Amino acid sequence: MTTEQTAPGRTEAGATATAGAVVPPSAPAAEVYEWAPVTAASRSGSPVRIETEAAIAGIIAGVLGAIFGGVSFVGSLTPIWGGWSVGAAAVSTVVVTCLVASVVGYWRSRTQPDQRWRLGLPVWKFVVDTAAVAVVHVAIAAMVTFGAFSILQNGFRGLLVDGYAALIAVGVATGLATYAVSLSVSKLTTVTMSQLLVVFMTIGTFASMAISTDPHWWRYHFSHLGTFGDRGSSLFNVTLIVAGILVTTFALYVARDLRLLHDRGRLRHRWAAKVVSTLFVMLGLALAGIGAVPINVSVVVHNVFSSGASIVFALLLLSVPIALRGMPWQFFVVTAGFFVVLLAAGYLHFLLKYFNLTAFELVAYIILFGWIAVFVRFLAAVLRSEEPAAA
C-alpha cells in the first residue's frame, strides 16, 4: 500500500497528489488530475452510482411523461404521429426532461477523476461547454423520438390509440431517452464527443434531406438545403450551428489530451495543444457560420465561412506531422491518405467535372468527420498506452 502525502503543487479543486505522482514543472496545476486521491466527490462518479442515478432519472422522467400523456390523451383516440399526436407529446416531454438531465448530469460529472480538469475552466467556457453538450443530446434524443414515432405511424397506417396506450407510449419514450442521455453526459470523453458529433451531423443532415421540399436539391449543393425557409431548411441550418458549437467544445477535450501526452513525454511540442485546439475552434466557428448565414441570405458571407472551413481543415491536416510529433507513424500515414483522397475529390470535381458540387461536398464531409474519428481513436489509444503504472 502507498501513503498519500502533500505534493509541492496542488491538483484541481484543492486535492493533493499522491506520493507516486510525478508533477512536471511545466504543467499547470489544473492539468494534474488523474492521480488525485479518492474523495466523496469522486466516489459519486463510480460506475454503479452513475447507472443508478441514470435509472432514477429515467424512471422520474417516464412517470412525468406518462402523466403528461394521460392529461393530454385520456378519453380520446389519437394518431401515433401527425399533428398533436402521441409522438408530438413524446418529443415535447423528451426535450424538457433530457435538457434537465443533460445539464444536471454533465455538471455533476465534473467531479469525476478524469473530468476534474473542467473545474479549472473559465466560467464562460464552462457555460458554452455545458450548453453545447446539452443541446446536442436534446437534439439527438428528439430526432430519434421523432423518427421512431414516424416509422411506427407508417407501419400502422390509420391506427388510432386510446388514452391509456398513449400515456404508456409517452412515458416509455421519455424514460428511455432520459436514461440514455443521463448515461451519456456522465461518461463523456474525447472519443464519445467525436461520436456524438458524427451522429448528430449525420442524423440532422439526412433528416433535412428526407423532409426537404425540393426533391432535386442535390443538383445544386448541400447549402441549397438551407434556403427554403421550411422545417427541413431550419433543421439543416440549426444542425450546422449546433455542430459548430460542439466542435469548439470538442477542442477543449483535445487540448486537455494533448497537454497530458506532452506532460507524459510522448508529444514533443507543448504548443501543439494550443495550435490544434485553436484550429478546431476555427473549424467549429466556420461550420456554425455556414448554418447561421444561409447562401440565400448572403452569398459572400456564406462562401467565406464555407471556404474558411475547407482552408482550416486543410491547415489542420498539413500541421499534423509537425505539431503532433510523437504520435504513432501509422496515424500520419492515415492522415496523408485522407489528404490525398481530399485532393483527388477536388481534382475530379474542379478539373474533370466528374463530380457535381454536392458529391464533392459529401466526400469532403466524410473525410472531415472520418479523420476526426480516426484522430481521437489514436489519441485515446496513445493515452492508454502512456498511463502511469499503478503504485
NULUM-414955 format. One line per 10 residues: number of its first residue (from 1); their letters; for each residue z, y, x of C-alpha. Coordinates in steps of 0.02 Angstrom, whole numbers. Example, Ala and Ser with C-alpha at 12.3 -4.5 7.8 and 13.67 -1.06 7.14 Angstrom:
<recs>
1	AS	390/-225/615  357/-53/684
</recs>
This chain:
<recs>
1	MTTEQTAPGR	0/0/0  -30/179/53  84/326/29  24/493/-32  56/648/71  6/827/57  -156/863/148  -192/1031/230  -308/1078/86  -282/1053/-99
11	TEAGATATAG	-402/973/-219  -456/1042/-387  -325/1081/-516  -193/1078/-380  -198/890/-346  -157/838/-168  -268/724/-64  -209/553/-14  -165/505/164  -330/413/188
21	AVVPPSAPAA	-436/561/134  -544/648/261  -573/827/208  -720/904/302  -677/1077/366  -838/1149/292  -810/1079/118  -732/1195/-10  -576/1126/-89  -655/1119/-261
31	EVYEWAPVTA	-777/985/-200  -643/863/-140  -604/773/-299  -626/587/-287  -476/549/-176  -352/636/-290  -204/530/-347  -196/458/-522  -109/575/-643  -79/580/-829
41	ASRSGSPVRI	-238/684/-845  -344/559/-750  -272/413/-848  -337/499/-1005  -512/460/-940  -486/272/-922  -623/163/-1000  -505/94/-1132  -446/268/-1179  -624/332/-1190
51	ETEAAIAGII	-678/188/-1301  -525/209/-1411  -549/396/-1434  -735/373/-1471  -695/240/-1601  -565/353/-1683  -688/498/-1684  -820/386/-1763  -701/325/-1898  -642/500/-1942
61	AGVLGAIFGG	-821/564/-1946  -876/416/-2052  -740/449/-2180  -785/633/-2188  -969/588/-2207  -930/466/-2346  -827/598/-2438  -970/722/-2423  -1094/591/-2482  -983/546/-2630
71	VSFVGSLTPI	-962/727/-2683  -1149/754/-2669  -1220/598/-2749  -1092/501/-2855  -1157/491/-3032  -1339/515/-2986  -1489/420/-2918  -1555/489/-2755  -1703/450/-2639  -1670/393/-2462
81	WGGWSVGAAA	-1772/537/-2391  -1864/686/-2463  -1787/850/-2520  -1599/844/-2546  -1579/659/-2514  -1463/534/-2433  -1548/561/-2267  -1535/750/-2279  -1349/737/-2314  -1328/617/-2168
91	VSTVVVTCLV	-1420/734/-2049  -1309/878/-2106  -1146/785/-2075  -1211/713/-1911  -1248/888/-1846  -1073/951/-1888  -971/802/-1829  -1074/772/-1672  -1061/954/-1624  -871/947/-1634
101	ASVVGYWRSR	-864/778/-1547  -979/830/-1405  -888/994/-1368  -714/916/-1376  -763/757/-1283  -854/848/-1143  -712/973/-1125  -584/833/-1113  -686/732/-988  -673/869/-856
111	TQPDQRWRLG	-505/796/-801  -580/627/-755  -578/589/-568  -767/602/-549  -780/757/-660  -643/870/-589  -771/969/-492  -813/1052/-659  -639/1130/-660  -697/1245/-521
121	LPVWKFVVDT	-850/1310/-614  -854/1495/-664  -818/1521/-848  -998/1569/-890  -1067/1414/-805  -940/1305/-894  -989/1381/-1062  -1176/1359/-1031  -1147/1183/-965  -1047/1133/-1119
131	AAVAVVHVAI	-1168/1217/-1240  -1320/1131/-1164  -1237/960/-1168  -1179/984/-1347  -1345/1049/-1413  -1444/907/-1334  -1327/774/-1402  -1328/851/-1575  -1518/866/-1573  -1544/685/-1519
141	AAMVTFGAFS	-1420/621/-1649  -1504/724/-1786  -1679/668/-1735  -1629/485/-1730  -1544/500/-1901  -1696/589/-1972  -1811/453/-1903  -1703/311/-1968  -1697/376/-2147  -1882/424/-2145
151	ILQNGFRGLL	-1929/248/-2093  -1814/173/-2225  -1896/280/-2359  -2068/223/-2305  -2008/44/-2305  -1928/56/-2478  -2052/170/-2566  -1996/229/-2735  -1818/166/-2712  -1676/271/-2783
161	VDGYAALIAV	-1497/229/-2733  -1340/262/-2833  -1196/371/-2776  -1092/232/-2701  -1234/166/-2593  -1270/345/-2542  -1093/382/-2486  -1088/220/-2385  -1254/262/-2301  -1199/439/-2258
171	GVATGLATYA	-1030/378/-2194  -1104/240/-2085  -1238/352/-2010  -1114/490/-1973  -985/372/-1898  -1109/281/-1785  -1188/442/-1723  -1020/523/-1685  -958/367/-1596  -1114/361/-1485
181	VSLSVSKLTT	-1105/547/-1446  -919/538/-1404  -952/397/-1281  -1100/484/-1202  -1016/652/-1167  -863/565/-1094  -964/471/-963  -1096/595/-906  -1164/576/-730  -1319/643/-644
191	VTMSQLLVVF	-1412/485/-695  -1361/494/-878  -1401/680/-881  -1578/642/-823  -1593/504/-953  -1537/624/-1089  -1667/748/-1031  -1808/621/-1036  -1754/550/-1205  -1734/722/-1282
201	MTIGTFASMA	-1902/785/-1220  -1991/626/-1274  -1916/620/-1448  -1939/806/-1478  -2119/810/-1417  -2176/654/-1509  -2089/710/-1669  -2176/878/-1663  -2342/790/-1632  -2313/675/-1781
211	ISTDPHWWRY	-2274/815/-1905  -2399/942/-1839  -2506/1022/-1975  -2659/1015/-1861  -2710/834/-1829  -2831/891/-1693  -2708/993/-1589  -2741/879/-1440  -2916/951/-1420  -2837/1109/-1350
221	HFSHLGTFGD	-2674/1090/-1253  -2491/1048/-1281  -2445/1230/-1302  -2554/1230/-1458  -2417/1127/-1543  -2303/1278/-1543  -2421/1400/-1627  -2424/1351/-1811  -2260/1428/-1867  -2208/1271/-1961
231	RGSSLFNVTL	-2073/1139/-1935  -2174/1047/-1803  -2204/1204/-1702  -2022/1257/-1715  -1966/1085/-1659  -2084/1088/-1510  -2029/1261/-1453  -1844/1225/-1478  -1863/1062/-1382  -1933/1156/-1232
241	IVAGILVTTF	-1798/1289/-1240  -1654/1165/-1251  -1732/1052/-1119  -1746/1201/-1003  -1563/1244/-1028  -1517/1062/-997  -1614/1063/-833  -1508/1210/-774  -1352/1109/-816  -1427/958/-730
251	ALYVARDLRL	-1444/1067/-575  -1253/1081/-566  -1237/892/-555  -1375/880/-424  -1293/1015/-318  -1125/926/-327  -1202/759/-274  -1300/835/-130  -1148/927/-63  -1050/767/-71
261	LHDRGRLRHR	-1183/673/27  -1181/809/159  -992/802/172  -1004/614/197  -1127/640/339  -1282/571/252  -1382/730/225  -1422/840/374  -1430/1011/289  -1291/1081/183
271	WAAKVVSTLF	-1407/1217/116  -1509/1079/32  -1391/1079/-116  -1419/1264/-150  -1607/1258/-122  -1641/1104/-228  -1524/1156/-369  -1599/1331/-370  -1773/1258/-389  -1710/1152/-534
281	VMLGLALAGI	-1635/1308/-616  -1801/1399/-596  -1891/1249/-671  -1771/1248/-818  -1794/1434/-849  -1983/1412/-844  -1976/1271/-971  -1864/1374/-1084  -1984/1521/-1066  -2132/1415/-1119
291	GAVPINVSVV	-2042/1374/-1281  -1970/1548/-1309  -2140/1633/-1292  -2274/1526/-1378  -2453/1557/-1325  -2494/1643/-1490  -2356/1771/-1457  -2412/1819/-1282  -2544/1725/-1183  -2500/1815/-1022
301	VHNVFSSGAS	-2312/1787/-1029  -2333/1607/-1088  -2453/1569/-946  -2335/1650/-820  -2197/1530/-873  -2317/1382/-881  -2391/1417/-709  -2217/1453/-643  -2155/1281/-696  -2302/1198/-605
311	IVFALLLLSV	-2276/1301/-448  -2088/1270/-443  -2113/1083/-465  -2242/1081/-325  -2120/1175/-213  -1985/1050/-258  -2094/904/-205  -2150/991/-45  -1973/1043/5  -1901/869/-15
321	PIALRGMPWQ	-1949/799/158  -1858/943/245  -1716/986/126  -1665/806/92  -1674/741/269  -1562/590/272  -1618/512/108  -1699/338/121  -1878/337/183  -1930/243/26
331	FFVVTAGFFV	-1885/396/-76  -2003/505/25  -2143/378/4  -2119/378/-184  -2114/569/-187  -2276/576/-88  -2352/455/-214  -2303/567/-359  -2378/717/-270  -2542/626/-237
341	VLLAAGYLHF	-2555/573/-419  -2525/753/-473  -2664/814/-357  -2780/677/-419  -2748/725/-601  -2785/907/-559  -2947/855/-472  -3001/751/-623  -2967/896/-742  -3013/1055/-648
351	LLKYFNLTAF	-3159/993/-543  -3232/839/-627  -3187/893/-806  -3145/710/-841  -2977/755/-919  -2956/888/-1050  -2808/1005/-1029  -2697/904/-1146  -2722/745/-1044  -2684/837/-882
361	ELVAYIILFG	-2526/912/-956  -2471/740/-1017  -2496/667/-843  -2401/813/-766  -2260/788/-892  -2246/604/-848  -2248/643/-662  -2116/780/-680  -1989/679/-777  -2035/518/-689
371	WIAVFVRFLA	-1997/596/-521  -1833/668/-585  -1782/495/-644  -1826/416/-476  -1739/556/-380  -1573/540/-470  -1577/349/-459  -1600/360/-270  -1465/493/-263  -1344/382/-359
381	AVLRSEEPAA	-1386/231/-251  -1354/327/-89  -1191/396/-158  -1132/221/-199  -1179/158/-27  -1085/303/54  -923/286/-45  -770/290/68  -692/119/94  -537/87/-12
391	A	-375/107/85
</recs>
